[in-house]
Amino acid sequence: MSPPGLYRRAVGDLDMIRSRDPSVHSRTEALLHPAVPAVWGHRVAHRLHRRGCAAPRGSSPSPRGWRRAGSRSTPAPGSAAASSSTTAREW
């Protein structure tokens, strides 16, 4: 999406919040509305998903910790894969 299209969409989101929430009186106040990071985070995650990236479950919309879809992550503690490889020293 081009920057002008991104700007139009962001302004449209802020105007939508202003029209639906009577306590919001300006676009500046709409930036503080809790729906803004949720909607924008969802849009970022959706675009990354379409490009083949996957986020760890329960992650925030920050790119740290994101991985390519289909790549392997570390096995869960207590799983068969985790117990087959010894990484900790046994004293």
PDB file of N, CA, C and O in Angstrom:
ATOM      1  N   MET A   1       0.858  -1.165   0.000  1.00  0.00           N
ATOM      2  CA  MET A   1       0.000   0.000   0.000  1.00  0.00           C
ATOM      3  C   MET A   1       0.906   1.230   0.000  1.00  0.00           C
ATOM      4  O   MET A   1       1.882   1.293   0.748  1.00  0.00           O
ATOM      5  N   SER A   2       0.582   2.178  -0.823  1.00  0.00           N
ATOM      6  CA  SER A   2       1.393   3.384  -0.924  1.00  0.00           C
ATOM      7  C   SER A   2       1.150   4.296   0.273  1.00  0.00           C
ATOM      8  O   SER A   2       0.095   4.219   0.902  1.00  0.00           O
ATOM      9  N   PRO A   3       2.114   5.160   0.597  1.00  0.00           N
ATOM     10  CA  PRO A   3       1.924   6.075   1.734  1.00  0.00           C
ATOM     11  C   PRO A   3       0.676   6.940   1.631  1.00  0.00           C
ATOM     12  O   PRO A   3       0.004   7.122   2.646  1.00  0.00           O
ATOM     13  N   PRO A   4       0.313   7.501   0.433  1.00  0.00           N
ATOM     14  CA  PRO A   4      -0.951   8.262   0.400  1.00  0.00           C
ATOM     15  C   PRO A   4      -2.169   7.390   0.718  1.00  0.00           C
ATOM     16  O   PRO A   4      -3.099   7.844   1.383  1.00  0.00           O
ATOM     17  N   GLY A   5      -2.164   6.128   0.240  1.00  0.00           N
ATOM     18  CA  GLY A   5      -3.273   5.227   0.557  1.00  0.00           C
ATOM     19  C   GLY A   5      -3.296   4.871   2.026  1.00  0.00           C
ATOM     20  O   GLY A   5      -4.362   4.745   2.628  1.00  0.00           O
ATOM     21  N   LEU A   6      -2.121   4.710   2.602  1.00  0.00           N
ATOM     22  CA  LEU A   6      -2.019   4.418   4.032  1.00  0.00           C
ATOM     23  C   LEU A   6      -2.534   5.592   4.854  1.00  0.00           C
ATOM     24  O   LEU A   6      -3.234   5.404   5.849  1.00  0.00           O
ATOM     25  N   TYR A   7      -2.184   6.804   4.432  1.00  0.00           N
ATOM     26  CA  TYR A   7      -2.644   7.999   5.135  1.00  0.00           C
ATOM     27  C   TYR A   7      -4.163   8.122   5.060  1.00  0.00           C
ATOM     28  O   TYR A   7      -4.819   8.412   6.061  1.00  0.00           O
ATOM     29  N   ARG A   8      -4.715   7.902   3.870  1.00  0.00           N
ATOM     30  CA  ARG A   8      -6.174   7.987   3.724  1.00  0.00           C
ATOM     31  C   ARG A   8      -6.883   6.959   4.595  1.00  0.00           C
ATOM     32  O   ARG A   8      -7.912   7.255   5.201  1.00  0.00           O
ATOM     33  N   ARG A   9      -6.336   5.763   4.656  1.00  0.00           N
ATOM     34  CA  ARG A   9      -6.958   4.724   5.466  1.00  0.00           C
ATOM     35  C   ARG A   9      -6.878   5.078   6.956  1.00  0.00           C
ATOM     36  O   ARG A   9      -7.841   4.866   7.693  1.00  0.00           O
ATOM     37  N   ALA A  10      -5.741   5.612   7.402  1.00  0.00           N
ATOM     38  CA  ALA A  10      -5.587   5.995   8.808  1.00  0.00           C
ATOM     39  C   ALA A  10      -6.554   7.118   9.168  1.00  0.00           C
ATOM     40  O   ALA A  10      -7.189   7.074  10.222  1.00  0.00           O
ATOM     41  N   VAL A  11      -6.670   8.117   8.306  1.00  0.00           N
ATOM     42  CA  VAL A  11      -7.612   9.214   8.557  1.00  0.00           C
ATOM     43  C   VAL A  11      -9.045   8.678   8.556  1.00  0.00           C
ATOM     44  O   VAL A  11      -9.869   9.110   9.361  1.00  0.00           O
ATOM     45  N   GLY A  12      -9.339   7.752   7.664  1.00  0.00           N
ATOM     46  CA  GLY A  12     -10.675   7.146   7.639  1.00  0.00           C
ATOM     47  C   GLY A  12     -10.981   6.389   8.924  1.00  0.00           C
ATOM     48  O   GLY A  12     -12.102   6.439   9.432  1.00  0.00           O
ATOM     49  N   ASP A  13      -9.968   5.678   9.452  1.00  0.00           N
ATOM     50  CA  ASP A  13     -10.159   4.964  10.720  1.00  0.00           C
ATOM     51  C   ASP A  13     -10.447   5.945  11.858  1.00  0.00           C
ATOM     52  O   ASP A  13     -11.335   5.712  12.678  1.00  0.00           O
ATOM     53  N   LEU A  14      -9.697   7.031  11.900  1.00  0.00           N
ATOM     54  CA  LEU A  14      -9.891   8.021  12.965  1.00  0.00           C
ATOM     55  C   LEU A  14     -11.250   8.705  12.834  1.00  0.00           C
ATOM     56  O   LEU A  14     -11.915   8.964  13.837  1.00  0.00           O
ATOM     57  N   ASP A  15     -11.662   8.998  11.605  1.00  0.00           N
ATOM     58  CA  ASP A  15     -12.991   9.602  11.406  1.00  0.00           C
ATOM     59  C   ASP A  15     -14.101   8.634  11.784  1.00  0.00           C
ATOM     60  O   ASP A  15     -15.128   9.054  12.318  1.00  0.00           O
ATOM     61  N   MET A  16     -13.913   7.344  11.517  1.00  0.00           N
ATOM     62  CA  MET A  16     -14.915   6.352  11.895  1.00  0.00           C
ATOM     63  C   MET A  16     -15.066   6.302  13.418  1.00  0.00           C
ATOM     64  O   MET A  16     -16.180   6.221  13.935  1.00  0.00           O
ATOM     65  N   ILE A  17     -13.941   6.352  14.126  1.00  0.00           N
ATOM     66  CA  ILE A  17     -14.007   6.332  15.596  1.00  0.00           C
ATOM     67  C   ILE A  17     -14.715   7.584  16.099  1.00  0.00           C
ATOM     68  O   ILE A  17     -15.525   7.513  17.023  1.00  0.00           O
ATOM     69  N   ARG A  18     -14.410   8.730  15.492  1.00  0.00           N
ATOM     70  CA  ARG A  18     -15.079   9.980  15.895  1.00  0.00           C
ATOM     71  C   ARG A  18     -16.578   9.892  15.684  1.00  0.00           C
ATOM     72  O   ARG A  18     -17.347  10.386  16.509  1.00  0.00           O
ATOM     73  N   SER A  19     -17.009   9.268  14.588  1.00  0.00           N
ATOM     74  CA  SER A  19     -18.451   9.216  14.308  1.00  0.00           C
ATOM     75  C   SER A  19     -19.180   8.213  15.193  1.00  0.00           C
ATOM     76  O   SER A  19     -20.372   8.377  15.453  1.00  0.00           O
ATOM     77  N   ARG A  20     -18.489   7.180  15.658  1.00  0.00           N
ATOM     78  CA  ARG A  20     -19.164   6.129  16.429  1.00  0.00           C
ATOM     79  C   ARG A  20     -19.043   6.291  17.938  1.00  0.00           C
ATOM     80  O   ARG A  20     -19.832   5.710  18.684  1.00  0.00           O
ATOM     81  N   ASP A  21     -18.073   7.069  18.399  1.00  0.00           N
ATOM     82  CA  ASP A  21     -17.888   7.240  19.839  1.00  0.00           C
ATOM     83  C   ASP A  21     -18.174   8.692  20.208  1.00  0.00           C
ATOM     84  O   ASP A  21     -17.419   9.583  19.820  1.00  0.00           O
ATOM     85  N   PRO A  22     -19.253   8.945  20.951  1.00  0.00           N
ATOM     86  CA  PRO A  22     -19.609  10.330  21.257  1.00  0.00           C
ATOM     87  C   PRO A  22     -18.621  11.035  22.192  1.00  0.00           C
ATOM     88  O   PRO A  22     -18.645  12.262  22.288  1.00  0.00           O
ATOM     89  N   SER A  23     -17.764  10.298  22.873  1.00  0.00           N
ATOM     90  CA  SER A  23     -16.814  10.944  23.778  1.00  0.00           C
ATOM     91  C   SER A  23     -15.573  11.458  23.054  1.00  0.00           C
ATOM     92  O   SER A  23     -14.787  12.201  23.641  1.00  0.00           O
ATOM     93  N   VAL A  24     -15.383  11.078  21.798  1.00  0.00           N
ATOM     94  CA  VAL A  24     -14.223  11.514  21.026  1.00  0.00           C
ATOM     95  C   VAL A  24     -14.632  12.707  20.173  1.00  0.00           C
ATOM     96  O   VAL A  24     -15.593  12.637  19.407  1.00  0.00           O
ATOM     97  N   HIS A  25     -13.882  13.816  20.318  1.00  0.00           N
ATOM     98  CA  HIS A  25     -14.255  15.049  19.628  1.00  0.00           C
ATOM     99  C   HIS A  25     -13.291  15.449  18.517  1.00  0.00           C
ATOM    100  O   HIS A  25     -13.610  16.342  17.732  1.00  0.00           O
ATOM    101  N   SER A  26     -12.126  14.821  18.424  1.00  0.00           N
ATOM    102  CA  SER A  26     -11.161  15.192  17.393  1.00  0.00           C
ATOM    103  C   SER A  26     -10.373  13.953  16.962  1.00  0.00           C
ATOM    104  O   SER A  26     -10.430  12.908  17.609  1.00  0.00           O
ATOM    105  N   ARG A  27      -9.638  14.093  15.854  1.00  0.00           N
ATOM    106  CA  ARG A  27      -8.783  12.989  15.414  1.00  0.00           C
ATOM    107  C   ARG A  27      -7.664  12.729  16.409  1.00  0.00           C
ATOM    108  O   ARG A  27      -7.234  11.589  16.588  1.00  0.00           O
ATOM    109  N   THR A  28      -7.199  13.777  17.048  1.00  0.00           N
ATOM    110  CA  THR A  28      -6.140  13.610  18.051  1.00  0.00           C
ATOM    111  C   THR A  28      -6.643  12.759  19.215  1.00  0.00           C
ATOM    112  O   THR A  28      -5.922  11.887  19.700  1.00  0.00           O
ATOM    113  N   GLU A  29      -7.859  13.004  19.660  1.00  0.00           N
ATOM    114  CA  GLU A  29      -8.431  12.179  20.723  1.00  0.00           C
ATOM    115  C   GLU A  29      -8.675  10.757  20.227  1.00  0.00           C
ATOM    116  O   GLU A  29      -8.554   9.803  20.995  1.00  0.00           O
ATOM    117  N   ALA A  30      -9.013  10.613  18.964  1.00  0.00           N
ATOM    118  CA  ALA A  30      -9.264   9.282  18.409  1.00  0.00           C
ATOM    119  C   ALA A  30      -7.996   8.438  18.407  1.00  0.00           C
ATOM    120  O   ALA A  30      -8.079   7.213  18.498  1.00  0.00           O
ATOM    121  N   LEU A  31      -6.818   9.065  18.305  1.00  0.00           N
ATOM    122  CA  LEU A  31      -5.560   8.318  18.361  1.00  0.00           C
ATOM    123  C   LEU A  31      -5.383   7.591  19.690  1.00  0.00           C
ATOM    124  O   LEU A  31      -4.702   6.568  19.755  1.00  0.00           O
ATOM    125  N   LEU A  32      -5.996   8.119  20.747  1.00  0.00           N
ATOM    126  CA  LEU A  32      -5.880   7.512  22.069  1.00  0.00           C
ATOM    127  C   LEU A  32      -6.932   6.438  22.328  1.00  0.00           C
ATOM    128  O   LEU A  32      -6.910   5.792  23.376  1.00  0.00           O
ATOM    129  N   HIS A  33      -7.837   6.243  21.403  1.00  0.00           N
ATOM    130  CA  HIS A  33      -8.905   5.250  21.565  1.00  0.00           C
ATOM    131  C   HIS A  33      -8.303   3.840  21.527  1.00  0.00           C
ATOM    132  O   HIS A  33      -7.412   3.587  20.716  1.00  0.00           O
ATOM    133  N   PRO A  34      -8.764   2.919  22.378  1.00  0.00           N
ATOM    134  CA  PRO A  34      -8.181   1.570  22.412  1.00  0.00           C
ATOM    135  C   PRO A  34      -8.399   0.753  21.137  1.00  0.00           C
ATOM    136  O   PRO A  34      -7.720  -0.253  20.933  1.00  0.00           O
ATOM    137  N   ALA A  35      -9.320   1.162  20.287  1.00  0.00           N
ATOM    138  CA  ALA A  35      -9.549   0.412  19.057  1.00  0.00           C
ATOM    139  C   ALA A  35      -8.464   0.667  18.013  1.00  0.00           C
ATOM    140  O   ALA A  35      -8.248  -0.171  17.137  1.00  0.00           O
ATOM    141  N   VAL A  36      -7.785   1.796  18.090  1.00  0.00           N
ATOM    142  CA  VAL A  36      -6.795   2.158  17.063  1.00  0.00           C
ATOM    143  C   VAL A  36      -5.645   1.155  17.013  1.00  0.00           C
ATOM    144  O   VAL A  36      -5.380   0.613  15.940  1.00  0.00           O
ATOM    145  N   PRO A  37      -4.948   0.879  18.119  1.00  0.00           N
ATOM    146  CA  PRO A  37      -3.863  -0.102  18.006  1.00  0.00           C
ATOM    147  C   PRO A  37      -4.358  -1.503  17.658  1.00  0.00           C
ATOM    148  O   PRO A  37      -3.638  -2.276  17.027  1.00  0.00           O
ATOM    149  N   ALA A  38      -5.575  -1.831  18.062  1.00  0.00           N
ATOM    150  CA  ALA A  38      -6.113  -3.154  17.738  1.00  0.00           C
ATOM    151  C   ALA A  38      -6.343  -3.287  16.234  1.00  0.00           C
ATOM    152  O   ALA A  38      -5.960  -4.291  15.632  1.00  0.00           O
ATOM    153  N   VAL A  39      -6.962  -2.286  15.632  1.00  0.00           N
ATOM    154  CA  VAL A  39      -7.256  -2.337  14.195  1.00  0.00           C
ATOM    155  C   VAL A  39      -5.970  -2.262  13.388  1.00  0.00           C
ATOM    156  O   VAL A  39      -5.777  -3.044  12.457  1.00  0.00           O
ATOM    157  N   TRP A  40      -5.088  -1.328  13.733  1.00  0.00           N
ATOM    158  CA  TRP A  40      -3.850  -1.174  12.973  1.00  0.00           C
ATOM    159  C   TRP A  40      -2.932  -2.377  13.154  1.00  0.00           C
ATOM    160  O   TRP A  40      -2.263  -2.797  12.209  1.00  0.00           O
ATOM    161  N   GLY A  41      -2.895  -2.930  14.353  1.00  0.00           N
ATOM    162  CA  GLY A  41      -2.104  -4.140  14.574  1.00  0.00           C
ATOM    163  C   GLY A  41      -2.632  -5.316  13.767  1.00  0.00           C
ATOM    164  O   GLY A  41      -1.861  -6.117  13.239  1.00  0.00           O
ATOM    165  N   HIS A  42      -3.958  -5.412  13.677  1.00  0.00           N
ATOM    166  CA  HIS A  42      -4.560  -6.481  12.883  1.00  0.00           C
ATOM    167  C   HIS A  42      -4.211  -6.307  11.406  1.00  0.00           C
ATOM    168  O   HIS A  42      -3.924  -7.284  10.714  1.00  0.00           O
ATOM    169  N   ARG A  43      -4.234  -5.078  10.930  1.00  0.00           N
ATOM    170  CA  ARG A  43      -3.905  -4.841   9.519  1.00  0.00           C
ATOM    171  C   ARG A  43      -2.458  -5.214   9.210  1.00  0.00           C
ATOM    172  O   ARG A  43      -2.175  -5.809   8.170  1.00  0.00           O
ATOM    173  N   VAL A  44      -1.546  -4.866  10.111  1.00  0.00           N
ATOM    174  CA  VAL A  44      -0.137  -5.229   9.908  1.00  0.00           C
ATOM    175  C   VAL A  44       0.012  -6.747   9.918  1.00  0.00           C
ATOM    176  O   VAL A  44       0.681  -7.313   9.054  1.00  0.00           O
ATOM    177  N   ALA A  45      -0.610  -7.406  10.896  1.00  0.00           N
ATOM    178  CA  ALA A  45      -0.513  -8.864  10.990  1.00  0.00           C
ATOM    179  C   ALA A  45      -1.109  -9.542   9.757  1.00  0.00           C
ATOM    180  O   ALA A  45      -0.573 -10.539   9.275  1.00  0.00           O
ATOM    181  N   HIS A  46      -2.210  -9.003   9.252  1.00  0.00           N
ATOM    182  CA  HIS A  46      -2.845  -9.599   8.080  1.00  0.00           C
ATOM    183  C   HIS A  46      -1.953  -9.469   6.846  1.00  0.00           C
ATOM    184  O   HIS A  46      -1.831 -10.416   6.069  1.00  0.00           O
ATOM    185  N   ARG A  47      -1.328  -8.303   6.660  1.00  0.00           N
ATOM    186  CA  ARG A  47      -0.429  -8.119   5.510  1.00  0.00           C
ATOM    187  C   ARG A  47       0.777  -9.044   5.624  1.00  0.00           C
ATOM    188  O   ARG A  47       1.197  -9.630   4.626  1.00  0.00           O
ATOM    189  N   LEU A  48       1.340  -9.187   6.820  1.00  0.00           N
ATOM    190  CA  LEU A  48       2.479 -10.088   6.991  1.00  0.00           C
ATOM    191  C   LEU A  48       2.065 -11.537   6.749  1.00  0.00           C
ATOM    192  O   LEU A  48       2.823 -12.316   6.171  1.00  0.00           O
ATOM    193  N   HIS A  49       0.858 -11.895   7.192  1.00  0.00           N
ATOM    194  CA  HIS A  49       0.365 -13.251   6.975  1.00  0.00           C
ATOM    195  C   HIS A  49       0.224 -13.546   5.481  1.00  0.00           C
ATOM    196  O   HIS A  49       0.581 -14.631   5.020  1.00  0.00           O
ATOM    197  N   ARG A  50      -0.292 -12.584   4.739  1.00  0.00           N
ATOM    198  CA  ARG A  50      -0.435 -12.778   3.292  1.00  0.00           C
ATOM    199  C   ARG A  50       0.917 -12.917   2.606  1.00  0.00           C
ATOM    200  O   ARG A  50       1.008 -13.533   1.543  1.00  0.00           O
ATOM    201  N   ARG A  51       1.970 -12.354   3.197  1.00  0.00           N
ATOM    202  CA  ARG A  51       3.312 -12.465   2.614  1.00  0.00           C
ATOM    203  C   ARG A  51       4.050 -13.706   3.081  1.00  0.00           C
ATOM    204  O   ARG A  51       5.175 -13.949   2.645  1.00  0.00           O
ATOM    205  N   GLY A  52       3.446 -14.497   3.957  1.00  0.00           N
ATOM    206  CA  GLY A  52       4.056 -15.749   4.379  1.00  0.00           C
ATOM    207  C   GLY A  52       4.745 -15.701   5.714  1.00  0.00           C
ATOM    208  O   GLY A  52       5.463 -16.639   6.059  1.00  0.00           O
ATOM    209  N   CYS A  53       4.560 -14.642   6.486  1.00  0.00           N
ATOM    210  CA  CYS A  53       5.148 -14.562   7.826  1.00  0.00           C
ATOM    211  C   CYS A  53       4.093 -14.976   8.848  1.00  0.00           C
ATOM    212  O   CYS A  53       2.896 -14.779   8.638  1.00  0.00           O
ATOM    213  N   ALA A  54       4.550 -15.545   9.944  1.00  0.00           N
ATOM    214  CA  ALA A  54       3.625 -15.937  11.009  1.00  0.00           C
ATOM    215  C   ALA A  54       4.152 -15.394  12.329  1.00  0.00           C
ATOM    216  O   ALA A  54       5.361 -15.353  12.557  1.00  0.00           O
ATOM    217  N   ALA A  55       3.247 -14.985  13.182  1.00  0.00           N
ATOM    218  CA  ALA A  55       3.619 -14.469  14.492  1.00  0.00           C
ATOM    219  C   ALA A  55       3.387 -15.545  15.532  1.00  0.00           C
ATOM    220  O   ALA A  55       2.484 -16.367  15.378  1.00  0.00           O
ATOM    221  N   PRO A  56       4.186 -15.554  16.593  1.00  0.00           N
ATOM    222  CA  PRO A  56       3.912 -16.490  17.677  1.00  0.00           C
ATOM    223  C   PRO A  56       2.559 -16.178  18.311  1.00  0.00           C
ATOM    224  O   PRO A  56       2.135 -15.023  18.339  1.00  0.00           O
ATOM    225  N   ARG A  57       1.899 -17.182  18.807  1.00  0.00           N
ATOM    226  CA  ARG A  57       0.586 -16.962  19.415  1.00  0.00           C
ATOM    227  C   ARG A  57       0.709 -16.050  20.624  1.00  0.00           C
ATOM    228  O   ARG A  57       1.649 -16.148  21.413  1.00  0.00           O
ATOM    229  N   GLY A  58      -0.264 -15.165  20.743  1.00  0.00           N
ATOM    230  CA  GLY A  58      -0.298 -14.258  21.879  1.00  0.00           C
ATOM    231  C   GLY A  58       0.706 -13.140  21.788  1.00  0.00           C
ATOM    232  O   GLY A  58       0.988 -12.480  22.789  1.00  0.00           O
ATOM    233  N   SER A  59       1.255 -12.908  20.606  1.00  0.00           N
ATOM    234  CA  SER A  59       2.264 -11.857  20.493  1.00  0.00           C
ATOM    235  C   SER A  59       1.599 -10.515  20.244  1.00  0.00           C
ATOM    236  O   SER A  59       0.457 -10.433  19.793  1.00  0.00           O
ATOM    237  N   SER A  60       2.332  -9.492  20.546  1.00  0.00           N
ATOM    238  CA  SER A  60       1.873  -8.146  20.251  1.00  0.00           C
ATOM    239  C   SER A  60       2.168  -7.854  18.782  1.00  0.00           C
ATOM    240  O   SER A  60       2.854  -8.636  18.124  1.00  0.00           O
ATOM    241  N   PRO A  61       1.668  -6.762  18.271  1.00  0.00           N
ATOM    242  CA  PRO A  61       1.927  -6.488  16.868  1.00  0.00           C
ATOM    243  C   PRO A  61       3.336  -5.993  16.568  1.00  0.00           C
ATOM    244  O   PRO A  61       3.543  -5.341  15.544  1.00  0.00           O
ATOM    245  N   SER A  62       4.300  -6.278  17.418  1.00  0.00           N
ATOM    246  CA  SER A  62       5.676  -5.883  17.115  1.00  0.00           C
ATOM    247  C   SER A  62       6.331  -6.976  16.285  1.00  0.00           C
ATOM    248  O   SER A  62       6.007  -8.152  16.450  1.00  0.00           O
ATOM    249  N   PRO A  63       7.244  -6.610  15.400  1.00  0.00           N
ATOM    250  CA  PRO A  63       7.851  -7.614  14.527  1.00  0.00           C
ATOM    251  C   PRO A  63       8.873  -8.510  15.225  1.00  0.00           C
ATOM    252  O   PRO A  63       9.285  -9.514  14.645  1.00  0.00           O
ATOM    253  N   ARG A  64       9.297  -8.185  16.445  1.00  0.00           N
ATOM    254  CA  ARG A  64      10.274  -9.017  17.135  1.00  0.00           C
ATOM    255  C   ARG A  64       9.661 -10.378  17.447  1.00  0.00           C
ATOM    256  O   ARG A  64       8.574 -10.462  18.019  1.00  0.00           O
ATOM    257  N   GLY A  65      10.345 -11.414  17.077  1.00  0.00           N
ATOM    258  CA  GLY A  65       9.856 -12.758  17.350  1.00  0.00           C
ATOM    259  C   GLY A  65       9.027 -13.356  16.230  1.00  0.00           C
ATOM    260  O   GLY A  65       8.574 -14.495  16.347  1.00  0.00           O
ATOM    261  N   TRP A  66       8.816 -12.624  15.151  1.00  0.00           N
ATOM    262  CA  TRP A  66       8.051 -13.169  14.041  1.00  0.00           C
ATOM    263  C   TRP A  66       8.951 -14.065  13.219  1.00  0.00           C
ATOM    264  O   TRP A  66      10.163 -13.854  13.166  1.00  0.00           O
ATOM    265  N   ARG A  67       8.375 -15.050  12.585  1.00  0.00           N
ATOM    266  CA  ARG A  67       9.156 -16.013  11.817  1.00  0.00           C
ATOM    267  C   ARG A  67       8.448 -16.299  10.508  1.00  0.00           C
ATOM    268  O   ARG A  67       7.280 -15.954  10.331  1.00  0.00           O
ATOM    269  N   ARG A  68       9.167 -16.934   9.591  1.00  0.00           N
ATOM    270  CA  ARG A  68       8.566 -17.333   8.333  1.00  0.00           C
ATOM    271  C   ARG A  68       7.596 -18.479   8.592  1.00  0.00           C
ATOM    272  O   ARG A  68       7.864 -19.341   9.428  1.00  0.00           O
ATOM    273  N   ALA A  69       6.492 -18.495   7.895  1.00  0.00           N
ATOM    274  CA  ALA A  69       5.516 -19.570   8.050  1.00  0.00           C
ATOM    275  C   ALA A  69       6.161 -20.884   7.622  1.00  0.00           C
ATOM    276  O   ALA A  69       6.829 -20.951   6.590  1.00  0.00           O
ATOM    277  N   GLY A  70       5.962 -21.903   8.405  1.00  0.00           N
ATOM    278  CA  GLY A  70       6.502 -23.213   8.095  1.00  0.00           C
ATOM    279  C   GLY A  70       7.862 -23.483   8.714  1.00  0.00           C
ATOM    280  O   GLY A  70       8.348 -24.613   8.666  1.00  0.00           O
ATOM    281  N   SER A  71       8.490 -22.451   9.301  1.00  0.00           N
ATOM    282  CA  SER A  71       9.783 -22.689   9.928  1.00  0.00           C
ATOM    283  C   SER A  71       9.567 -23.318  11.300  1.00  0.00           C
ATOM    284  O   SER A  71       8.517 -23.133  11.916  1.00  0.00           O
ATOM    285  N   ARG A  72      10.540 -24.046  11.765  1.00  0.00           N
ATOM    286  CA  ARG A  72      10.389 -24.751  13.028  1.00  0.00           C
ATOM    287  C   ARG A  72      10.791 -23.848  14.175  1.00  0.00           C
ATOM    288  O   ARG A  72      11.749 -23.082  14.072  1.00  0.00           O
ATOM    289  N   SER A  73      10.079 -23.939  15.233  1.00  0.00           N
ATOM    290  CA  SER A  73      10.438 -23.223  16.448  1.00  0.00           C
ATOM    291  C   SER A  73      10.959 -24.240  17.453  1.00  0.00           C
ATOM    292  O   SER A  73      10.929 -25.444  17.199  1.00  0.00           O
ATOM    293  N   THR A  74      11.429 -23.763  18.576  1.00  0.00           N
ATOM    294  CA  THR A  74      11.945 -24.675  19.589  1.00  0.00           C
ATOM    295  C   THR A  74      10.809 -25.510  20.157  1.00  0.00           C
ATOM    296  O   THR A  74       9.695 -25.008  20.303  1.00  0.00           O
ATOM    297  N   PRO A  75      11.065 -26.772  20.480  1.00  0.00           N
ATOM    298  CA  PRO A  75       9.990 -27.621  21.003  1.00  0.00           C
ATOM    299  C   PRO A  75       9.560 -27.181  22.398  1.00  0.00           C
ATOM    300  O   PRO A  75      10.332 -26.577  23.143  1.00  0.00           O
ATOM    301  N   ALA A  76       8.337 -27.489  22.726  1.00  0.00           N
ATOM    302  CA  ALA A  76       7.792 -27.139  24.027  1.00  0.00           C
ATOM    303  C   ALA A  76       8.454 -27.985  25.106  1.00  0.00           C
ATOM    304  O   ALA A  76       8.743 -29.159  24.876  1.00  0.00           O
ATOM    305  N   PRO A  77       8.701 -27.400  26.292  1.00  0.00           N
ATOM    306  CA  PRO A  77       9.283 -28.187  27.380  1.00  0.00           C
ATOM    307  C   PRO A  77       8.388 -29.365  27.740  1.00  0.00           C
ATOM    308  O   PRO A  77       7.169 -29.225  27.839  1.00  0.00           O
ATOM    309  N   GLY A  78       8.995 -30.504  27.931  1.00  0.00           N
ATOM    310  CA  GLY A  78       8.244 -31.699  28.303  1.00  0.00           C
ATOM    311  C   GLY A  78       7.753 -32.499  27.115  1.00  0.00           C
ATOM    312  O   GLY A  78       7.217 -33.592  27.293  1.00  0.00           O
ATOM    313  N   SER A  79       7.924 -31.979  25.897  1.00  0.00           N
ATOM    314  CA  SER A  79       7.481 -32.740  24.729  1.00  0.00           C
ATOM    315  C   SER A  79       8.533 -33.785  24.384  1.00  0.00           C
ATOM    316  O   SER A  79       9.655 -33.744  24.887  1.00  0.00           O
ATOM    317  N   ALA A  80       8.157 -34.715  23.523  1.00  0.00           N
ATOM    318  CA  ALA A  80       9.077 -35.785  23.137  1.00  0.00           C
ATOM    319  C   ALA A  80      10.293 -35.218  22.421  1.00  0.00           C
ATOM    320  O   ALA A  80      11.404 -35.716  22.605  1.00  0.00           O
ATOM    321  N   ALA A  81      10.102 -34.188  21.609  1.00  0.00           N
ATOM    322  CA  ALA A  81      11.222 -33.589  20.886  1.00  0.00           C
ATOM    323  C   ALA A  81      12.175 -32.885  21.841  1.00  0.00           C
ATOM    324  O   ALA A  81      13.386 -32.899  21.622  1.00  0.00           O
ATOM    325  N   ALA A  82      11.654 -32.275  22.888  1.00  0.00           N
ATOM    326  CA  ALA A  82      12.499 -31.567  23.837  1.00  0.00           C
ATOM    327  C   ALA A  82      13.294 -32.548  24.694  1.00  0.00           C
ATOM    328  O   ALA A  82      14.440 -32.266  25.045  1.00  0.00           O
ATOM    329  N   SER A  83      12.710 -33.685  25.033  1.00  0.00           N
ATOM    330  CA  SER A  83      13.408 -34.628  25.901  1.00  0.00           C
ATOM    331  C   SER A  83      14.453 -35.440  25.144  1.00  0.00           C
ATOM    332  O   SER A  83      15.346 -36.021  25.762  1.00  0.00           O
ATOM    333  N   SER A  84      14.356 -35.488  23.807  1.00  0.00           N
ATOM    334  CA  SER A  84      15.320 -36.276  23.048  1.00  0.00           C
ATOM    335  C   SER A  84      16.660 -35.570  22.918  1.00  0.00           C
ATOM    336  O   SER A  84      17.690 -36.226  22.762  1.00  0.00           O
ATOM    337  N   SER A  85      16.664 -34.250  22.979  1.00  0.00           N
ATOM    338  CA  SER A  85      17.927 -33.527  22.903  1.00  0.00           C
ATOM    339  C   SER A  85      18.285 -33.005  24.286  1.00  0.00           C
ATOM    340  O   SER A  85      17.481 -32.326  24.924  1.00  0.00           O
ATOM    341  N   THR A  86      19.472 -33.314  24.744  1.00  0.00           N
ATOM    342  CA  THR A  86      19.903 -32.875  26.067  1.00  0.00           C
ATOM    343  C   THR A  86      20.664 -31.571  25.914  1.00  0.00           C
ATOM    344  O   THR A  86      21.744 -31.540  25.324  1.00  0.00           O
ATOM    345  N   THR A  87      20.095 -30.484  26.452  1.00  0.00           N
ATOM    346  CA  THR A  87      20.752 -29.200  26.368  1.00  0.00           C
ATOM    347  C   THR A  87      21.268 -28.745  27.720  1.00  0.00           C
ATOM    348  O   THR A  87      22.224 -27.972  27.783  1.00  0.00           O
ATOM    349  N   ALA A  88      20.662 -29.203  28.795  1.00  0.00           N
ATOM    350  CA  ALA A  88      21.094 -28.786  30.127  1.00  0.00           C
ATOM    351  C   ALA A  88      22.054 -29.818  30.707  1.00  0.00           C
ATOM    352  O   ALA A  88      21.939 -31.018  30.458  1.00  0.00           O
ATOM    353  N   ARG A  89      22.981 -29.321  31.468  1.00  0.00           N
ATOM    354  CA  ARG A  89      23.927 -30.231  32.115  1.00  0.00           C
ATOM    355  C   ARG A  89      23.231 -30.991  33.250  1.00  0.00           C
ATOM    356  O   ARG A  89      22.409 -30.435  33.978  1.00  0.00           O
ATOM    357  N   GLU A  90      23.564 -32.207  33.372  1.00  0.00           N
ATOM    358  CA  GLU A  90      23.039 -32.986  34.471  1.00  0.00           C
ATOM    359  C   GLU A  90      24.130 -33.098  35.526  1.00  0.00           C
ATOM    360  O   GLU A  90      25.203 -33.635  35.250  1.00  0.00           O
ATOM    361  N   TRP A  91      23.881 -32.615  36.690  1.00  0.00           N
ATOM    362  CA  TRP A  91      24.893 -32.564  37.761  1.00  0.00           C
ATOM    363  C   TRP A  91      24.822 -33.782  38.600  1.00  0.00           C
ATOM    364  O   TRP A  91      25.591 -33.923  39.551  1.00  0.00           O
TER     365      TRP A  91
END
